C-alpha cells in the first residue's frame, strides 16, 4: 500500500559538489534517497549513495527509484561507486555497473565519482 503513496522528488544533494538526489517521500517523511550525478553531454551518470528505510527495503521501492532516474535521464549509462551489500544487489539487478576508479568526465563530474568511456 505505502509503495503507491511514495513521492519521488528531485532535489540538490545535501553534500553539494554538484550532485543531485532523488528523495523518496511518504506522508511528508523522507524514507529514502538516491544521490547521483548525471552528465547529459557524455551520457554518463554515477550513483554515489542509495539509502532506504528498512521498512521499505523489500517493497520494490529501490527498483522504482532507479527506473525513475532512467526515465528522467534517457540515454544515460549509469555506473555506481556504492559498495554496500543490500544496495549492491539492487544495482546489480538493475544492471548498474561499478564505476572505474580514476576516470574523469570531461564535462564536470568530479574525479572521485566520474567514469570516462564505457
PyMOL CGO cylinders between C-alpha atoms (Angstrom):
from pymol import cmd
from pymol.cgo import CYLINDER

trace = [
    CYLINDER, 0.00, 0.00, 0.00, 2.62, 2.51, 1.05, 0.3, 1, 1, 1, 1, 1, 1,
    CYLINDER, 2.62, 2.51, 1.05, 4.53, 1.91, -2.21, 0.3, 1, 1, 1, 1, 1, 1,
    CYLINDER, 4.53, 1.91, -2.21, 1.81, 3.80, -4.11, 0.3, 1, 1, 1, 1, 1, 1,
    CYLINDER, 1.81, 3.80, -4.11, 1.92, 6.69, -1.65, 0.3, 1, 1, 1, 1, 1, 1,
    CYLINDER, 1.92, 6.69, -1.65, 5.62, 7.40, -2.22, 0.3, 1, 1, 1, 1, 1, 1,
    CYLINDER, 5.62, 7.40, -2.22, 6.52, 10.63, -4.00, 0.3, 1, 1, 1, 1, 1, 1,
    CYLINDER, 6.52, 10.63, -4.00, 9.80, 10.80, -5.94, 0.3, 1, 1, 1, 1, 1, 1,
    CYLINDER, 9.80, 10.80, -5.94, 11.13, 14.35, -5.64, 0.3, 1, 1, 1, 1, 1, 1,
    CYLINDER, 11.13, 14.35, -5.64, 14.32, 15.65, -7.26, 0.3, 1, 1, 1, 1, 1, 1,
    CYLINDER, 14.32, 15.65, -7.26, 16.49, 17.81, -5.02, 0.3, 1, 1, 1, 1, 1, 1,
    CYLINDER, 16.49, 17.81, -5.02, 20.06, 19.09, -4.78, 0.3, 1, 1, 1, 1, 1, 1,
    CYLINDER, 20.06, 19.09, -4.78, 22.14, 16.69, -2.67, 0.3, 1, 1, 1, 1, 1, 1,
    CYLINDER, 22.14, 16.69, -2.67, 22.92, 17.94, 0.82, 0.3, 1, 1, 1, 1, 1, 1,
    CYLINDER, 22.92, 17.94, 0.82, 26.58, 17.01, 0.24, 0.3, 1, 1, 1, 1, 1, 1,
    CYLINDER, 26.58, 17.01, 0.24, 26.75, 19.55, -2.59, 0.3, 1, 1, 1, 1, 1, 1,
    CYLINDER, 26.75, 19.55, -2.59, 29.59, 19.16, -5.11, 0.3, 1, 1, 1, 1, 1, 1,
    CYLINDER, 29.59, 19.16, -5.11, 27.12, 19.38, -7.98, 0.3, 1, 1, 1, 1, 1, 1,
    CYLINDER, 27.12, 19.38, -7.98, 25.33, 16.18, -7.03, 0.3, 1, 1, 1, 1, 1, 1,
    CYLINDER, 25.33, 16.18, -7.03, 21.59, 15.73, -7.08, 0.3, 1, 1, 1, 1, 1, 1,
    CYLINDER, 21.59, 15.73, -7.08, 19.36, 13.38, -5.19, 0.3, 1, 1, 1, 1, 1, 1,
    CYLINDER, 19.36, 13.38, -5.19, 16.01, 11.75, -5.62, 0.3, 1, 1, 1, 1, 1, 1,
    CYLINDER, 16.01, 11.75, -5.62, 14.09, 11.90, -2.37, 0.3, 1, 1, 1, 1, 1, 1,
    CYLINDER, 14.09, 11.90, -2.37, 11.54, 9.18, -1.65, 0.3, 1, 1, 1, 1, 1, 1,
    CYLINDER, 11.54, 9.18, -1.65, 8.84, 10.75, 0.48, 0.3, 1, 1, 1, 1, 1, 1,
    CYLINDER, 8.84, 10.75, 0.48, 5.98, 9.01, 2.30, 0.3, 1, 1, 1, 1, 1, 1,
    CYLINDER, 5.98, 9.01, 2.30, 3.48, 11.28, 4.04, 0.3, 1, 1, 1, 1, 1, 1,
    CYLINDER, 3.48, 11.28, 4.04, 5.93, 14.20, 4.45, 0.3, 1, 1, 1, 1, 1, 1,
    CYLINDER, 5.93, 14.20, 4.45, 8.71, 11.92, 5.72, 0.3, 1, 1, 1, 1, 1, 1,
    CYLINDER, 8.71, 11.92, 5.72, 11.83, 11.10, 3.69, 0.3, 1, 1, 1, 1, 1, 1,
    CYLINDER, 11.83, 11.10, 3.69, 12.05, 7.30, 3.61, 0.3, 1, 1, 1, 1, 1, 1,
    CYLINDER, 12.05, 7.30, 3.61, 14.85, 7.02, 1.08, 0.3, 1, 1, 1, 1, 1, 1,
    CYLINDER, 14.85, 7.02, 1.08, 17.34, 8.84, -1.08, 0.3, 1, 1, 1, 1, 1, 1,
    CYLINDER, 17.34, 8.84, -1.08, 19.37, 8.16, -4.21, 0.3, 1, 1, 1, 1, 1, 1,
    CYLINDER, 19.37, 8.16, -4.21, 22.33, 10.52, -4.65, 0.3, 1, 1, 1, 1, 1, 1,
    CYLINDER, 22.33, 10.52, -4.65, 23.72, 10.80, -8.17, 0.3, 1, 1, 1, 1, 1, 1,
    CYLINDER, 23.72, 10.80, -8.17, 25.36, 12.92, -10.80, 0.3, 1, 1, 1, 1, 1, 1,
    CYLINDER, 25.36, 12.92, -10.80, 24.42, 12.79, -14.48, 0.3, 1, 1, 1, 1, 1, 1,
    CYLINDER, 24.42, 12.79, -14.48, 26.13, 14.33, -17.47, 0.3, 1, 1, 1, 1, 1, 1,
    CYLINDER, 26.13, 14.33, -17.47, 23.86, 14.65, -20.48, 0.3, 1, 1, 1, 1, 1, 1,
    CYLINDER, 23.86, 14.65, -20.48, 26.75, 15.72, -22.71, 0.3, 1, 1, 1, 1, 1, 1,
    CYLINDER, 26.75, 15.72, -22.71, 28.71, 12.48, -22.47, 0.3, 1, 1, 1, 1, 1, 1,
    CYLINDER, 28.71, 12.48, -22.47, 25.79, 10.28, -21.42, 0.3, 1, 1, 1, 1, 1, 1,
    CYLINDER, 25.79, 10.28, -21.42, 27.35, 9.12, -18.15, 0.3, 1, 1, 1, 1, 1, 1,
    CYLINDER, 27.35, 9.12, -18.15, 25.73, 9.00, -14.73, 0.3, 1, 1, 1, 1, 1, 1,
    CYLINDER, 25.73, 9.00, -14.73, 27.13, 7.92, -11.38, 0.3, 1, 1, 1, 1, 1, 1,
    CYLINDER, 27.13, 7.92, -11.38, 25.06, 6.79, -8.40, 0.3, 1, 1, 1, 1, 1, 1,
    CYLINDER, 25.06, 6.79, -8.40, 27.02, 7.57, -5.26, 0.3, 1, 1, 1, 1, 1, 1,
    CYLINDER, 27.02, 7.57, -5.26, 24.56, 6.72, -2.49, 0.3, 1, 1, 1, 1, 1, 1,
    CYLINDER, 24.56, 6.72, -2.49, 21.34, 4.73, -2.06, 0.3, 1, 1, 1, 1, 1, 1,
    CYLINDER, 21.34, 4.73, -2.06, 19.51, 4.65, 1.23, 0.3, 1, 1, 1, 1, 1, 1,
    CYLINDER, 19.51, 4.65, 1.23, 16.06, 3.21, 2.04, 0.3, 1, 1, 1, 1, 1, 1,
    CYLINDER, 16.06, 3.21, 2.04, 14.36, 2.93, 5.40, 0.3, 1, 1, 1, 1, 1, 1,
    CYLINDER, 14.36, 2.93, 5.40, 14.40, -0.69, 6.50, 0.3, 1, 1, 1, 1, 1, 1,
    CYLINDER, 14.40, -0.69, 6.50, 10.60, -0.99, 6.30, 0.3, 1, 1, 1, 1, 1, 1,
    CYLINDER, 10.60, -0.99, 6.30, 10.73, -0.22, 2.54, 0.3, 1, 1, 1, 1, 1, 1,
    CYLINDER, 10.73, -0.22, 2.54, 13.73, -2.36, 1.53, 0.3, 1, 1, 1, 1, 1, 1,
    CYLINDER, 13.73, -2.36, 1.53, 11.78, -5.31, 0.14, 0.3, 1, 1, 1, 1, 1, 1,
    CYLINDER, 11.78, -5.31, 0.14, 8.91, -3.29, -1.32, 0.3, 1, 1, 1, 1, 1, 1,
    CYLINDER, 8.91, -3.29, -1.32, 10.37, -2.70, -4.80, 0.3, 1, 1, 1, 1, 1, 1,
    CYLINDER, 10.37, -2.70, -4.80, 10.88, 0.98, -3.98, 0.3, 1, 1, 1, 1, 1, 1,
    CYLINDER, 10.88, 0.98, -3.98, 14.60, 0.87, -4.86, 0.3, 1, 1, 1, 1, 1, 1,
    CYLINDER, 14.60, 0.87, -4.86, 13.78, -0.54, -8.28, 0.3, 1, 1, 1, 1, 1, 1,
    CYLINDER, 13.78, -0.54, -8.28, 11.12, 2.12, -8.77, 0.3, 1, 1, 1, 1, 1, 1,
    CYLINDER, 11.12, 2.12, -8.77, 13.57, 4.90, -7.84, 0.3, 1, 1, 1, 1, 1, 1,
    CYLINDER, 13.57, 4.90, -7.84, 16.27, 3.68, -10.25, 0.3, 1, 1, 1, 1, 1, 1,
    CYLINDER, 16.27, 3.68, -10.25, 13.69, 3.19, -13.01, 0.3, 1, 1, 1, 1, 1, 1,
    CYLINDER, 13.69, 3.19, -13.01, 12.57, 6.77, -12.40, 0.3, 1, 1, 1, 1, 1, 1,
    CYLINDER, 12.57, 6.77, -12.40, 16.16, 8.01, -12.87, 0.3, 1, 1, 1, 1, 1, 1,
    CYLINDER, 16.16, 8.01, -12.87, 16.45, 6.07, -16.11, 0.3, 1, 1, 1, 1, 1, 1,
    CYLINDER, 16.45, 6.07, -16.11, 13.25, 7.62, -17.45, 0.3, 1, 1, 1, 1, 1, 1,
    CYLINDER, 13.25, 7.62, -17.45, 14.28, 11.08, -16.27, 0.3, 1, 1, 1, 1, 1, 1,
    CYLINDER, 14.28, 11.08, -16.27, 17.68, 10.79, -17.97, 0.3, 1, 1, 1, 1, 1, 1,
    CYLINDER, 17.68, 10.79, -17.97, 17.12, 8.76, -21.15, 0.3, 1, 1, 1, 1, 1, 1,
    CYLINDER, 17.12, 8.76, -21.15, 20.29, 7.69, -22.90, 0.3, 1, 1, 1, 1, 1, 1,
    CYLINDER, 20.29, 7.69, -22.90, 22.46, 7.98, -19.78, 0.3, 1, 1, 1, 1, 1, 1,
    CYLINDER, 22.46, 7.98, -19.78, 24.61, 4.96, -18.90, 0.3, 1, 1, 1, 1, 1, 1,
    CYLINDER, 24.61, 4.96, -18.90, 24.58, 4.53, -15.14, 0.3, 1, 1, 1, 1, 1, 1,
    CYLINDER, 24.58, 4.53, -15.14, 27.53, 3.42, -13.02, 0.3, 1, 1, 1, 1, 1, 1,
    CYLINDER, 27.53, 3.42, -13.02, 27.94, 3.30, -9.25, 0.3, 1, 1, 1, 1, 1, 1,
    CYLINDER, 27.94, 3.30, -9.25, 30.52, 3.82, -6.54, 0.3, 1, 1, 1, 1, 1, 1,
    CYLINDER, 30.52, 3.82, -6.54, 28.25, 2.22, -3.90, 0.3, 1, 1, 1, 1, 1, 1,
    CYLINDER, 28.25, 2.22, -3.90, 29.65, -0.91, -2.27, 0.3, 1, 1, 1, 1, 1, 1,
    CYLINDER, 29.65, -0.91, -2.27, 27.14, -1.95, 0.40, 0.3, 1, 1, 1, 1, 1, 1,
    CYLINDER, 27.14, -1.95, 0.40, 25.70, -5.45, 0.17, 0.3, 1, 1, 1, 1, 1, 1,
    CYLINDER, 25.70, -5.45, 0.17, 21.98, -4.56, 0.07, 0.3, 1, 1, 1, 1, 1, 1,
    CYLINDER, 21.98, -4.56, 0.07, 22.49, -1.72, -2.36, 0.3, 1, 1, 1, 1, 1, 1,
    CYLINDER, 22.49, -1.72, -2.36, 24.97, -3.68, -4.47, 0.3, 1, 1, 1, 1, 1, 1,
    CYLINDER, 24.97, -3.68, -4.47, 22.35, -6.42, -5.03, 0.3, 1, 1, 1, 1, 1, 1,
    CYLINDER, 22.35, -6.42, -5.03, 19.74, -3.86, -6.16, 0.3, 1, 1, 1, 1, 1, 1,
    CYLINDER, 19.74, -3.86, -6.16, 22.19, -2.16, -8.52, 0.3, 1, 1, 1, 1, 1, 1,
    CYLINDER, 22.19, -2.16, -8.52, 23.28, -5.50, -9.96, 0.3, 1, 1, 1, 1, 1, 1,
    CYLINDER, 23.28, -5.50, -9.96, 19.64, -6.47, -10.64, 0.3, 1, 1, 1, 1, 1, 1,
    CYLINDER, 19.64, -6.47, -10.64, 19.13, -3.12, -12.36, 0.3, 1, 1, 1, 1, 1, 1,
    CYLINDER, 19.13, -3.12, -12.36, 22.31, -3.69, -14.43, 0.3, 1, 1, 1, 1, 1, 1,
    CYLINDER, 22.31, -3.69, -14.43, 24.17, -0.70, -12.99, 0.3, 1, 1, 1, 1, 1, 1,
    CYLINDER, 24.17, -0.70, -12.99, 27.89, -1.47, -13.16, 0.3, 1, 1, 1, 1, 1, 1,
    CYLINDER, 27.89, -1.47, -13.16, 30.69, -0.36, -10.88, 0.3, 1, 1, 1, 1, 1, 1,
    CYLINDER, 30.69, -0.36, -10.88, 32.45, 2.86, -11.85, 0.3, 1, 1, 1, 1, 1, 1,
    CYLINDER, 32.45, 2.86, -11.85, 36.15, 2.64, -12.67, 0.3, 1, 1, 1, 1, 1, 1,
    CYLINDER, 36.15, 2.64, -12.67, 38.43, 4.41, -10.24, 0.3, 1, 1, 1, 1, 1, 1,
    CYLINDER, 38.43, 4.41, -10.24, 40.22, 7.47, -11.50, 0.3, 1, 1, 1, 1, 1, 1,
    CYLINDER, 40.22, 7.47, -11.50, 38.11, 8.17, -14.59, 0.3, 1, 1, 1, 1, 1, 1,
    CYLINDER, 38.11, 8.17, -14.59, 37.03, 11.75, -15.27, 0.3, 1, 1, 1, 1, 1, 1,
    CYLINDER, 37.03, 11.75, -15.27, 34.01, 13.04, -17.09, 0.3, 1, 1, 1, 1, 1, 1,
    CYLINDER, 34.01, 13.04, -17.09, 35.28, 15.82, -19.35, 0.3, 1, 1, 1, 1, 1, 1,
    CYLINDER, 35.28, 15.82, -19.35, 32.14, 17.84, -18.61, 0.3, 1, 1, 1, 1, 1, 1,
    CYLINDER, 32.14, 17.84, -18.61, 32.44, 18.36, -14.89, 0.3, 1, 1, 1, 1, 1, 1,
    CYLINDER, 32.44, 18.36, -14.89, 31.81, 15.19, -12.89, 0.3, 1, 1, 1, 1, 1, 1,
    CYLINDER, 31.81, 15.19, -12.89, 34.37, 15.11, -10.06, 0.3, 1, 1, 1, 1, 1, 1,
    CYLINDER, 34.37, 15.11, -10.06, 37.21, 12.64, -10.43, 0.3, 1, 1, 1, 1, 1, 1,
    CYLINDER, 37.21, 12.64, -10.43, 36.18, 10.68, -7.36, 0.3, 1, 1, 1, 1, 1, 1,
    CYLINDER, 36.18, 10.68, -7.36, 32.73, 9.80, -8.78, 0.3, 1, 1, 1, 1, 1, 1,
    CYLINDER, 32.73, 9.80, -8.78, 33.19, 10.06, -12.55, 0.3, 1, 1, 1, 1, 1, 1,
    CYLINDER, 33.19, 10.06, -12.55, 33.62, 7.33, -15.12, 0.3, 1, 1, 1, 1, 1, 1,
    CYLINDER, 33.62, 7.33, -15.12, 35.00, 8.07, -18.55, 0.3, 1, 1, 1, 1, 1, 1,
    CYLINDER, 35.00, 8.07, -18.55, 34.33, 5.97, -21.59, 0.3, 1, 1, 1, 1, 1, 1,
    CYLINDER, 34.33, 5.97, -21.59, 32.41, 2.91, -21.46, 0.3, 1, 1, 1, 1, 1, 1,
]
cmd.load_cgo(trace, "trace")
